[in-house]
Amino acid sequence: MAIDLTGGLPEEREDVFADVPENPEMRDSVSMWISDDRGAIGLPRFAVEAYAPQWEAHGIQVNLALPDGRVYRLRETGKTHPALDEQGRPRIIGAGPLAFRCVEPFRLWSADFRGTAVRTTTAGLIDGHQDGPRSEVEFHIEARPAVPPWIQGALLPDAAEKLTTGVEQGFMGGPRYEQLVRATGTVRVEGEEHTFTGSGLRIRRQGVRQLAGFWGHCWQSALFPDGRAFGYITYPPSPDGSPTFNEGFVFDGDGALVPARVVRGPFLRTLRERGEDVSVVLETTDGRTVRIEAETAFSAHDTALRPTMPGFPVLHQSGVRYRWDGCETYGMMERSTVREAIEWPDGVDAQLRDSAGKFMAGDYRPGNTP
């Protein structure tokens, strides 16, 4: 059975905005998560976030993480790159040292970075230390989709309703889809060169994002060597106890995505450098219970208080080693939760433990977003 790598989406959906959108709240975003197939190096999210009022300078996020605990981290804005490619198509989104290019819709995307990033460690980030010396970093990634795209809200009716009438529609940030990929690339950092094959996830999002009241999430996804895959996004129980967004999929290696929901997921409660059990259990609409064992391999944390968003949840972005019926791979995970729900390690600055107030939208810049 053939794999429809478009998921029924038109090629134009891969295009980025050629010019600043008329809607002043509109955003455009491309992000990726890449892990090599040996667990030797990971890029647990690198992204360009374009925001209409700041169109001349898009936001950039880069995480480069190594199993020895080193993390190279960048959060800044950079001069916006022209969106049109050599054929005049709006298929480039970039800023400063980072650029994504749609080479062929739903077939090949590339990413290039050449610049500097703050050198820190996973332990330092847990303690809220985000500054450090700058190091030269360079990478080139080619990502080839291997699984149909998952369009959020397209698989389960209750998930679609949440993205239509619930606060989750603002959290999701408008029309969004993600797609698992096979990847090849080269990373150079401080005299080291890593050429690798691996896998990862790419995300396309265009819309208005509203995070006021955001209380956290859990998001995992991975592609296995035999072609099977899974992914999901869910939120912790809402503050009033009402049901919240919970949607995912299982992919059997061909055909379409099988809708699923999470029945046991690793919501963020502790902050660990690596080796945490983050296994997940999903139930599919065709009656299966799928158990996937997992443990963190490398991590980047964002625990520091944000002056413009004092109550924003603690964020954890990581590469994970997954095992599914004897088959192993490396994939992604992102989690967040309110500060009061974290079991903080001894010695952490008391200021990190408590919110300075309930989160309000405030000065919500792309460089500050997860």
C-alpha positions in Angstrom: 0.0 0.0 0.0 1.4 3.4 -1.0 2.1 6.2 1.5 0.4 9.5 0.8 3.1 11.9 2.0 0.8 14.9 1.4 -2.1 13.7 3.6 -4.4 15.4 1.1 -2.9 18.8 1.6 -2.1 21.0 -1.4 1.5 21.8 -2.2 0.8 25.4 -1.5 0.3 24.6 2.2 4.1 24.2 2.4 4.6 27.8 1.2 5.6 30.4 3.8 4.2 34.0 3.8 6.0 36.0 1.0 5.2 39.3 2.7 4.1 40.5 6.1 0.5 39.3 6.8 -2.3 41.8 7.1 -3.4 40.3 10.4 -1.1 41.9 13.0 -1.4 38.8 15.2 -0.4 36.3 12.5 2.6 34.1 12.8 4.4 31.7 10.5 6.7 29.0 11.8 8.9 26.2 10.7 10.7 23.9 13.2 12.5 20.6 13.3 13.7 18.0 15.8 16.5 15.8 14.6 18.4 12.9 16.3 21.0 10.7 14.7 20.4 7.0 14.8 23.2 6.3 17.3 22.1 8.8 19.9 25.4 10.6 19.6 24.0 14.0 18.8 20.6 15.7 18.8 18.9 18.9 17.8 15.8 19.0 20.1 14.1 21.8 18.3 15.5 24.5 16.1 13.0 27.0 14.6 12.3 30.2 12.9 9.2 32.1 14.2 7.9 35.0 12.2 5.5 37.4 13.8 3.7 40.1 11.8 4.6 43.2 14.0 8.3 42.2 13.9 8.5 41.0 10.3 11.9 42.5 9.7 13.5 40.4 12.4 12.2 36.8 12.9 12.7 34.9 16.1 15.3 32.1 16.2 15.6 29.1 18.6 18.4 26.5 18.4 19.1 23.6 20.8 22.1 21.4 20.0 22.5 18.7 22.7 25.1 16.0 23.3 24.9 12.9 25.6 27.8 14.2 27.8 25.5 17.0 28.9 26.8 19.9 26.7 24.1 22.1 25.2 24.5 24.8 22.7 21.6 27.2 22.9 20.4 30.2 21.0 17.4 32.5 21.6 17.5 35.7 19.6 16.1 37.6 16.6 17.8 38.0 13.3 17.4 39.9 10.1 14.7 38.2 8.0 15.8 36.4 4.8 13.9 36.9 1.5 11.1 34.3 1.3 11.3 33.7 -2.5 13.5 30.9 -3.9 15.2 31.0 -7.4 11.9 30.2 -9.1 10.1 33.0 -7.3 8.2 30.6 -4.9 7.7 31.5 -1.2 9.6 28.5 0.2 12.3 30.0 2.4 11.9 31.1 6.0 15.1 32.3 7.7 16.6 34.9 10.0 20.2 35.7 10.8 22.2 32.4 10.9 19.3 30.0 10.4 17.3 29.2 7.3 14.8 26.5 6.2 14.0 25.8 2.6 11.2 23.8 1.0 13.1 22.1 -1.8 10.1 19.9 -2.8 6.8 20.0 -1.0 6.2 17.0 1.2 9.4 15.4 -0.2 12.4 17.4 0.9 13.2 20.2 3.3 16.6 21.5 4.2 17.9 23.5 7.1 21.2 25.5 7.5 22.8 27.2 10.4 26.1 29.0 10.7 26.8 31.2 13.7 27.4 31.1 17.4 25.4 29.8 20.3 25.7 29.9 24.1 27.6 27.0 25.5 26.0 25.6 28.6 25.0 22.3 30.1 21.8 20.4 30.9 22.5 20.8 34.6 23.1 24.5 34.2 19.8 25.0 32.4 18.0 23.1 35.1 19.4 25.6 37.6 18.2 28.5 35.4 21.6 29.5 34.1 21.1 30.4 30.4 24.3 32.5 29.8 27.8 31.4 29.0 30.5 31.7 26.4 29.6 31.7 22.7 30.8 28.8 20.5 30.9 28.4 16.8 28.2 26.1 15.5 27.3 25.0 12.0 24.9 22.4 10.7 23.2 21.3 7.4 20.2 19.0 7.6 18.2 17.4 4.8 14.8 16.0 5.9 12.8 13.7 3.8 9.2 12.9 4.9 8.5 9.2 5.5 5.0 9.2 7.1 1.8 11.0 6.2 1.5 14.4 7.9 -0.6 14.5 11.1 -2.9 17.5 10.9 -3.9 18.3 14.5 -7.6 17.8 15.1 -8.1 15.7 11.9 -8.1 12.3 13.6 -10.5 12.4 16.5 -13.9 14.3 16.7 -13.4 15.5 20.3 -9.9 16.8 19.4 -11.3 18.7 16.5 -13.9 20.2 18.8 -11.2 21.4 21.3 -9.4 23.1 18.4 -12.6 24.8 17.3 -14.2 25.9 20.6 -11.7 25.4 23.4 -8.7 27.4 24.7 -6.5 24.7 23.1 -7.1 26.3 19.7 -5.0 29.3 20.9 -2.4 27.1 22.5 -1.9 25.2 19.2 -1.4 28.4 17.3 -3.7 28.0 14.3 -3.6 25.5 11.4 -0.7 23.1 12.1 0.6 19.8 10.9 3.7 17.8 11.7 5.5 15.1 9.7 8.1 12.5 10.6 11.2 12.4 8.4 14.4 10.5 7.6 17.3 12.8 8.0 20.9 13.2 7.0 23.2 15.9 8.1 26.5 17.3 9.3 27.0 19.2 12.6 30.2 21.0 13.4 30.9 22.4 16.9 34.1 23.5 18.5 36.3 21.5 16.2 34.1 18.4 16.2 32.4 17.2 13.1 29.5 14.7 13.2 28.1 13.4 9.9 25.1 11.3 10.5 21.9 9.6 9.4 18.8 9.7 11.6 15.2 10.7 11.9 13.1 13.5 13.2 10.1 15.7 13.0 9.2 18.8 11.1 6.4 21.2 12.0 4.5 23.8 9.9 2.3 26.3 11.7 0.5 29.4 10.4 -2.0 31.3 12.5 -2.6 33.3 15.6 -1.2 31.9 18.9 -2.6 32.8 22.3 -1.0 31.3 25.4 -2.7 33.2 28.2 -3.6 30.6 30.8 -1.4 27.9 29.3 -0.8 25.2 31.9 1.4 22.7 30.1 1.6 19.9 27.6 3.2 16.6 26.7 4.3 15.8 23.1 6.2 12.8 21.8 6.9 11.4 18.4 9.3 8.9 16.7 10.0 7.0 13.5 11.4 3.5 13.7 13.8 1.7 11.3 11.0 -0.7 10.2 8.8 2.2 9.1 6.4 2.2 12.1 5.8 5.4 13.9 3.8 7.2 16.5 3.0 10.7 17.8 0.7 12.6 20.0 0.0 15.8 21.8 -2.0 16.1 25.0 -2.4 18.6 27.8 -2.5 17.8 31.6 -6.0 17.9 33.1 -7.3 21.4 32.8 -7.5 23.6 36.0 -11.2 23.0 36.3 -10.9 19.3 35.7 -12.7 19.3 32.3 -11.4 17.1 29.5 -8.7 18.6 27.3 -7.0 18.0 24.0 -5.7 14.4 23.6 -4.9 13.2 20.1 -2.3 11.0 18.4 -1.6 8.3 15.9 0.1 5.0 15.3 1.5 4.3 11.8 2.1 0.7 10.8 4.6 1.4 8.0 2.2 1.9 5.1 -1.3 3.2 4.5 -2.8 5.9 6.6 -2.3 7.1 10.2 -4.4 5.1 12.8 -6.0 7.5 15.2 -5.1 7.1 18.9 -5.2 8.8 22.2 -2.8 8.7 25.2 -3.9 6.7 28.2 -0.5 7.0 30.1 2.0 9.7 29.3 5.1 11.2 31.1 3.8 14.6 32.2 6.7 16.7 33.5 7.2 16.5 37.2 10.9 16.2 37.8 14.0 17.8 36.1 16.7 15.3 35.2 19.7 15.4 32.9 19.1 12.1 31.2 17.9 8.5 31.8 14.3 9.4 32.9 11.6 6.8 32.1 9.2 8.6 29.7 7.4 5.5 28.4 3.9 6.0 26.9 0.8 3.9 26.3 -1.7 4.7 23.5 -5.0 3.2 22.6 -6.0 3.2 18.9 -9.4 3.4 17.4 -9.0 -0.1 15.9 -8.8 -1.5 19.4 -5.1 -1.9 20.1 -3.1 -1.0 23.2 0.4 0.2 22.1 3.2 0.4 24.7 6.4 2.2 23.9 9.3 2.2 26.3 11.4 5.3 26.4 14.1 7.1 28.3 15.6 10.5 27.8 19.0 10.6 26.1 19.8 14.4 26.1 17.9 17.4 27.2 17.5 21.2 27.2 15.5 22.8 29.9 14.0 26.3 30.2 13.4 27.0 33.9 14.5 30.6 34.1 11.8 33.1 35.0 10.6 35.3 32.1 10.0 38.9 33.1 7.3 39.3 30.4 5.7 36.0 31.2 6.2 35.4 34.9 3.9 32.4 35.3 4.8 30.6 32.0 5.4 26.9 32.6 8.8 25.2 32.9 9.8 23.7 29.5 11.7 20.5 28.7 12.9 19.7 25.2 14.7 16.4 24.7 15.9 13.6 22.5 14.6 10.2 23.6 15.5 6.6 23.0 12.4 4.6 22.1 11.8 0.8 22.1 8.7 -0.7 20.5 8.4 -4.5 20.4 12.2 -4.9 20.2 12.8 -2.1 17.6 14.7 0.9 18.7 15.1 4.5 17.5 15.7 8.0 18.8 12.9 10.6 18.6 11.6 13.8 20.2 9.8 14.9 23.3 8.6 18.2 24.6 6.9 18.8 27.9 5.9 21.7 30.1 4.1 22.3 33.3 3.4 25.0 35.9 6.2 25.6 38.4 4.2 24.6 41.4 3.9 21.0 39.9 7.7 20.5 39.6 9.6 18.5 42.2 12.6 20.8 42.3 16.0 19.4 43.0 17.8 20.5 46.2 19.8 23.7 45.9 17.7 25.2 43.1 17.2 29.0 43.6 13.9 29.5 45.4 12.9 32.1 42.8 12.6 29.3 40.3 10.2 27.3 42.4 7.3 29.8 42.5 5.6 31.8 39.8 5.7 35.5 40.1 2.1 35.7 39.1 -0.4 34.1 36.7 0.7 34.1 33.1 -0.7 36.9 31.0 -0.1 37.4 27.3 2.1 40.4 27.8 5.0 41.0 25.5 4.8 37.7 23.7 7.8 37.6 21.3 8.7 34.7 19.0 12.1 34.4 20.6 10.4 33.6 23.9 8.1 30.9 22.7 8.3 27.1 23.0 
